[in-house]
Structure formats: C-alpha cells, structure tokens
C-alpha cells in the first residue's frame, strides 16, 4: 500500500516540478520581451508592458502561490 502511495507522490511531485519549470521559463521569456520592448520603443510600450506585467503576476499567483486552489472544491486541511 505504501508503494502505491509513494508512486503517486513522486508522480505528483514530478508534475509540480515540470509545471514550476514551465512557469519559470514563461516568466523569463516575458521578461526578455519586456526588456526588448522597453529598449526599442521606450515609453510608447508602457501599455503593453503593463499588460505583460499583469500576465506575469497571474502566472506567479497561480503557479507558485496556488491562489486558484482557494476556489477549488477540494477538502482543505
């Protein structure tokens, strides 16, 4: 019984690890896009940079802070 639980635990940890890495890569790509936009367009890109900052904040809150779990139907302990 503990082997089954152990395999589930390692599978979920692997999924969490992949999800965190994917989010980190997405955040890095968005940051590079922001940098290029700021360097190329200056203040004219402020609206787009704000939009990208909101997207980054959403990724951080959902993936790393787990804010979406606040509204899930799971049991909370």
C-alpha positions in Angstrom: 0.0 0.0 0.0 2.8 2.4 0.8 4.4 1.7 -2.6 1.2 2.8 -4.4 1.1 6.0 -2.3 4.8 6.5 -2.9 4.5 6.3 -6.7 1.5 8.7 -6.6 3.5 11.1 -4.5 6.5 11.0 -6.8 4.3 11.4 -9.9 2.6 14.5 -8.4 6.0 16.0 -7.4 7.3 15.4 -10.9 4.2 17.2 -12.3 4.7 20.1 -9.9 8.4 20.3 -10.8 7.5 20.4 -14.6 4.8 23.0 -14.0 7.1 25.2 -12.0 9.9 25.0 -14.6 7.4 25.8 -17.4 6.2 28.8 -15.5 9.8 30.0 -14.8 10.6 29.7 -18.5 7.5 31.6 -19.4 8.3 34.3 -16.9 11.9 34.6 -18.3 10.6 34.8 -21.9 8.1 37.5 -21.0 10.8 39.4 -19.1 13.0 39.3 -22.2 10.1 40.6 -24.4 9.6 43.4 -21.9 13.3 44.3 -22.0 13.3 44.4 -25.8 10.1 46.4 -25.9 11.5 48.9 -23.4 14.8 49.3 -25.3 13.2 49.6 -28.7 10.1 51.7 -28.0 10.7 53.4 -24.7 7.6 54.9 -23.1 5.4 54.1 -26.0 5.4 50.5 -25.0 4.1 51.2 -21.4 0.6 49.9 -22.0 2.0 46.6 -23.5 4.5 46.3 -20.6 1.7 46.8 -18.1 -0.3 44.0 -19.8 2.7 41.7 -19.7 3.3 42.6 -16.0 -0.3 41.6 -15.2 0.2 38.3 -17.1 3.4 37.6 -15.2 1.6 38.4 -11.9 -1.2 36.0 -12.8 1.4 33.2 -13.6 3.1 33.8 -10.3 -0.1 33.9 -8.2 -1.5 30.8 -9.9 1.6 28.5 -10.2 3.8 29.5 -7.3 1.3 30.8 -4.7 -1.5 28.4 -5.6 -4.2 31.1 -5.5 -6.5 29.1 -7.8 -6.8 26.4 -5.0 -8.7 28.9 -2.9 -11.8 28.4 -5.1 -11.4 24.7 -5.8 -13.9 22.2 -4.4 -11.2 20.1 -2.7 -11.1 19.5 1.0 -8.9 22.0 2.8 -6.9 20.8 5.8 
